[in-house]
Each structure stands twice: as C-alpha cells, then as structure tokens.
Amino acid sequence: MKAYHLNNHPGAGGLVRVDVSKPEPASGEVRIRVEAASLNYRDLLILDRVGKGELNGRVPLSDGAGVVDALGSNVTQWKVGDRVAASFFRDWVSGPFRTTYVASSLGGDTTDGMLAEYVVLPASALVAVPAHLSLVEAATLPCAGVTAWHGLMARGGMGKGDTLLVQGTGGVALFGLQFAAALGARAIVISSSHEKLARARAMGGSILINYRDTPDWDVALMKATDGEGVSHILELGGPGTYDRSLRSVASGGKIIQIGVLTGFGPKPDLARLQWENADIIGVTVGSVEHFAAMNRFLTDKAIHPIVDRTYDFDDAPEAYAYLRTGSHFGKVVVKL
Ligand SMILES: NC(=O)c1ccc[n+]([C@@H]2O[C@H](COP(=O)([O-])OP(=O)(O)OC[C@H]3O[C@@H](n4cnc5c(N)ncnc54)[C@H](OP(=O)(O)O)[C@@H]3O)[C@@H](O)[C@H]2O)c1
C-alpha cells in the first residue's frame, strides 16, 4: 500500500512517499481503507521537528476517515463497509484525561497517523461517520472539531444567549463559529482578512474585526459589546493574543485555552480573571466519547464542516505548503 513517512532526507521537505505492506488487524482491531485525511496546525509543528532529525519513519496526520475493510477477531461493534473516523487519542475512550494517553495521539511522536492507504486501529478508537457527511468532510473532525466541541460544549457549556470570540478562520475557529451559530449564540470573529471576515459573517458571525487593521481588537470588542465582553473565548493565539483575551472576557466567562499560533508559553497577567470571576479551561483535543457526542450534534443541526481545499495523495506536500501560507478558510484535506 502507499503511505507517506516523515523523513529528514535532504530535499524531501520532511515527507517521503513509501510503499509498505498492508497491515493486518489483530484481535480487537479493525483495518480501515482511508479515503481522506486532513491537516491541522499541529502537523506543521511536527514537520518542522522532522528537519531536526526527529520522527523519522512515522506516518503523519492525526485526522482521517474511511471504510472498514477487515476485522480482527472479537470485534462486534463494526462490520466491513462501515464508514468510520479515528479519534485523535487512540486510547482516550471516555472519562477524564490521563497523561498516558498522549503517547497514543495519531501522527505524533510514538503512534502512526492516517496518511496511508490502510491503517489498523483498536475498534474502541473509532466513531461512526454521520450519514449526512462525506468522508472528506468527516476527515476534518477528529482534532479541530473535537477540540472545539470539548472546550466550548462539553466543558464550556456554551448555549443560546452566550457570546463567543473566535480567533482567526482556521479549523478549530470555524467549528466554534458553526457551533455558536447552530445554538443561536452570538459570535465575534477576528481575522487578518476582510474577505475571510465577509465569509464568517455569512456563517453567522455578527461582529467582525480585522486584527491587522485593528491590533487593539480587545478595545474594539469591548466597545461593540457595550463594555460587557464575551462569555466564551477560543484562545488560539497564545502569547500574542492571551492578554487581549483576558481583557475581552465577560464576568463569569470562560477562556478555552487551546492554541499556540503565535508561539508557546503565554505569560498572561491573570489579575482580571479574579475580578471578573472568570475561568480558564485548558483543552487537549478530546475523547472518543466527546467525538460521538459532537457527531450527534452535527447530525441534529445538519452541520457540514468547511473544507477549503482538497489535494490528491501525490500532492500531500503541497497541502502542507498551502496550510503554512495561512490563506485557508477552514480545513485542508488530502484524498487517498
Ligand atoms: N490544545 C489542543 O488540543 C489543540 C487542538 C487543536 C488545535 N490546537 C491549536 O489551535 C490553533 C489553531 O489550530 P488550527 O489547526 O485550527 O489552525 P489553522 O487551521 O492552521 O488556523 C490558522 C489560522 O489562525 C489565524 N491566526 C493566525 N495568527 C493569529 C493571531 N495572531 N490572531 C488571531 N488569529 C490568528 C489565521 O486566520 P486568519 O487568516 O483568519 O487571521 C490562520 O489562518 C493552533 O495553535 C493549534 O496548535 C490545539
């Protein structure tokens, strides 16, 4: 079967196409014929580490969807032909997070990912793809969708009457915007691009701020909300946005701490958190249980993920290069 491996061979750009043998499912495992895999910002961070000689030989990309192709013994919940997606943390099925799950993140340091024609995973690591979604759409859900769901819904309890701040128009951001719109919550979107803001308005964003033209977007946000601020923040920027997020949070609001778009290790001044009786919710993707709950919501509300572009398997390196430009709106997908 064909696959990509991370590889630091000079000139490979971090990725090489390989032909390897098709994996066989053991007891409790399922083989999936992968139809589509999607990219996340994380995959750029991982590719950068390959250049330093790390992760050689690992299959990249956490996110993918496909069709069940073969079953190991003792698998009762799936049958050949079922459409499934894999959960980001193979081993986090339900209950609270444990740090031991980190090693099971697909396409990470120690576990192969989805940019391969066939993958074998435990039956417990899969969710059914909602009937209204294509496999290309379903491939966008495991990291970006589940992260937004876990933070805003499972932990953040967002509902009608809330106001959400969305930072940018990438994968996690647009899932957040779609959830808010489906709930009837108000959404504020900040973006580098007027054209992207116009598209965000069409998706239900009601206050749009260009953070290039208006670097003090927190001031503009406060003015637009009559000094109230927002109840929920998808904090995706990190050091470059965190203090402004803190200045934007409403009394009793929640900062969902997720992203590192401007780097790692924000050193925020947390004083305002206390005066506003606000919370920080730290999120690292989510469990199979979160994924299944999100899929029920997507089905109920007939939500389709926003796919910006799809690339053929042979052009996977271009998909990475495109994501790095930051010009995408929503998700970038590789079809197998
Ligand atoms: N904690 C977790 O488990 C977890 C899970 C998923 C993602 N993440 C993190 O969340 C972040 C988003 O991930 P993603 O995959 O959704 O990224 P993505 O699709 O690559 O989105 C990138 C977009 O973010 C926007 N952006 C960049 N810098 C910004 C800034 N300073 N202020 C506001 N927006 C900015 C830009 O949108 P515009 O062009 O519209 O400005 C850019 O196109 C990343 O840092 C990622 O590592 C963390």
The ligand as a MOL file (V3000), in Angstrom:
LIG
                    3D

  0  0  0     0  0            999 V3000
M  V30 BEGIN CTAB
M  V30 COUNTS 48 52 0 0 0
M  V30 BEGIN ATOM
M  V30 1 N -4.9100 22.1180 22.5940 0
M  V30 2 C -5.2720 21.3040 21.6120 0
M  V30 3 O -5.5960 20.1480 21.8240 0
M  V30 4 C -5.3380 21.8190 20.2080 0
M  V30 5 C -6.1340 21.1580 19.2650 0
M  V30 6 C -6.2700 21.7100 18.0030 0
M  V30 7 C -5.5710 22.8720 17.6830 0
M  V30 8 N -4.7770 23.4380 18.6080 0 CHG=1
M  V30 9 C -4.0930 24.7030 18.3160 0
M  V30 10 O -5.0770 25.6580 17.9660 0
M  V30 11 C -4.5560 26.5530 16.9990 0
M  V30 12 C -5.4410 26.5400 15.7710 0
M  V30 13 O -5.2830 25.2840 15.1280 0
M  V30 14 P -5.9120 25.0290 13.7000 0
M  V30 15 O -5.4470 23.6820 13.2510 0
M  V30 16 O -7.3390 25.3520 13.7160 0 CHG=-1
M  V30 17 O -5.1160 26.1370 12.8540 0
M  V30 18 P -5.2600 26.5910 11.3640 0
M  V30 19 O -6.4180 25.9120 10.7040 0
M  V30 20 O -3.9330 26.4690 10.7030 0
M  V30 21 O -5.6440 28.1320 11.5050 0
M  V30 22 C -4.7080 29.1380 11.3640 0
M  V30 23 C -5.4470 30.4870 11.2970 0
M  V30 24 O -5.3620 31.1320 12.5590 0
M  V30 25 C -5.4520 32.5160 12.3640 0
M  V30 26 N -4.4150 33.2330 13.1210 0
M  V30 27 C -3.0760 33.1600 12.9820 0
M  V30 28 N -2.4860 34.0180 13.8300 0
M  V30 29 C -3.4640 34.6510 14.5120 0
M  V30 30 C -3.4890 35.6640 15.5040 0
M  V30 31 N -2.3800 36.2170 15.9730 0
M  V30 32 N -4.6950 36.0760 15.9660 0
M  V30 33 C -5.8390 35.5370 15.5070 0
M  V30 34 N -5.8750 34.5770 14.5460 0
M  V30 35 C -4.7000 34.1470 14.0660 0
M  V30 36 C -5.3290 32.7800 10.8570 0
M  V30 37 O -6.6470 33.0450 10.3770 0
M  V30 38 P -6.9730 34.4350 9.6320 0
M  V30 39 O -6.2510 34.3740 8.3360 0
M  V30 40 O -8.4540 34.4600 9.5090 0
M  V30 41 O -6.4560 35.5420 10.5040 0
M  V30 42 C -4.8170 31.4480 10.3330 0
M  V30 43 O -5.2290 31.2000 9.0230 0
M  V30 44 C -3.1240 26.0910 16.7420 0
M  V30 45 O -2.2470 26.8060 17.5730 0
M  V30 46 C -3.1390 24.6380 17.1440 0
M  V30 47 O -1.8700 24.1580 17.5060 0
M  V30 48 C -4.6390 22.9350 19.8650 0
M  V30 END ATOM
M  V30 BEGIN BOND
M  V30 1 1 1 2
M  V30 2 2 2 3
M  V30 3 1 2 4
M  V30 4 1 4 5
M  V30 5 2 4 48
M  V30 6 2 5 6
M  V30 7 1 6 7
M  V30 8 2 7 8
M  V30 9 1 8 9
M  V30 10 1 8 48
M  V30 11 1 9 10
M  V30 12 1 9 46
M  V30 13 1 10 11
M  V30 14 1 11 12
M  V30 15 1 11 44
M  V30 16 1 12 13
M  V30 17 1 13 14
M  V30 18 2 14 15
M  V30 19 1 14 16
M  V30 20 1 14 17
M  V30 21 1 17 18
M  V30 22 2 18 19
M  V30 23 1 18 20
M  V30 24 1 18 21
M  V30 25 1 21 22
M  V30 26 1 22 23
M  V30 27 1 23 24
M  V30 28 1 23 42
M  V30 29 1 24 25
M  V30 30 1 25 26
M  V30 31 1 25 36
M  V30 32 1 26 27
M  V30 33 1 26 35
M  V30 34 2 27 28
M  V30 35 1 28 29
M  V30 36 1 29 30
M  V30 37 2 29 35
M  V30 38 1 30 31
M  V30 39 2 30 32
M  V30 40 1 32 33
M  V30 41 2 33 34
M  V30 42 1 34 35
M  V30 43 1 36 37
M  V30 44 1 36 42
M  V30 45 1 37 38
M  V30 46 2 38 39
M  V30 47 1 38 40
M  V30 48 1 38 41
M  V30 49 1 42 43
M  V30 50 1 44 45
M  V30 51 1 44 46
M  V30 52 1 46 47
M  V30 END BOND
M  V30 END CTAB
M  END
